[in-house]
Amino acid sequence: MISKDYTITSMEGIHARPATKLVRLAKEYRSNISLKKGDRLVKLNSMLNILTMGAREGDTITIIVEGDDELAAYAAIDQFLTEELKNH
């Protein structure tokens, strides 16, 4: 299992466009990929799951990856979040 915290610095937070991209990316891997914010934990298999988290600028989220291809999945998700969560 791999987990990493990210702080959202994008003023828009995680909105529909990046949530959709994140779900598509997660579906490319067999590993279970989850997003945690506070006490809530959701799987990255639905854009709605991500949007209901209400991840906004300044929030800390945790990505948790577990499975056969977790290293590859983690690397792809890490790159996406590192690029997507920064201010544009």
N, C-alpha and C positions, 0 to 999 in steps of 0.2 A: 504494500500500500504506500502511495505517495500522497502527501498533502502539502499545500503551500498557501500562505495568506497573501492577499493582494489588497491594496488600498485603492479605491476608485478615485481618480483625480479628474476624470472627465466631468465637465459641468452637467452633461446630460445623464450621467449614471449609466446603467445598463437598460437601454430602451429596446424597442422592437427590432430594429435592424441588427444590432450586435447580438441580441438574444437569438434571433433566427440563425445567424451565422454560427454561433456557438453550438446550437443544437445540431446543425448539419455536420459540423466538425466532429462532435462527440459521436455521432452515428457512424462515422467511418471506422470506429474501433470497437473491439469486442469487450473491452474493459468497462466496468461500471464507473461512471463519472458523475460525481455529485457536487452540488454547490451548497455551501453552508453560510448562513448569515445569522449571527446570534444563535438562538436555539433551533432555528428552522433548517432543515436539511431536505433538499429536493434533488431528484435525478435530472440530468441534462438530456431528457428525452422529449421535452415539450417547451416551446417558447413561453407558454402560459405559466409553467412552473417557475421559470426565471423571472418573468415580469411580476408575479405575485410576491416575490421576495422584496420588491421595492428598493433595490440596490441603488443608492444615490451617491453623489459626490461626497467624499470623506468617509464613506462606509468601508469596513473591512469585510471581505468575503474570503472563504476558504474553498479551494478546489481539492477534492479527494478523488484519487484514481486508483482502482484496484482491479487487477485481472491479468490475463496472459500477456497482453500487449501494453501494459501500463507505462512502460518507459517511453514508447513511441507516442502513446496517447498523451501522456503528461507533457512531453516536449512540444507537441503541436498546440495543446491547450495553453501552455505557458507562453509560447510565442504569441498566440492570438491575444491573450489577456494583457500581456505586457504592452503590445502595440495598441490595443483597443481601449484600454482603460485610462490612457493618458489624455491630457488636454489636447484638443486639436485647435 
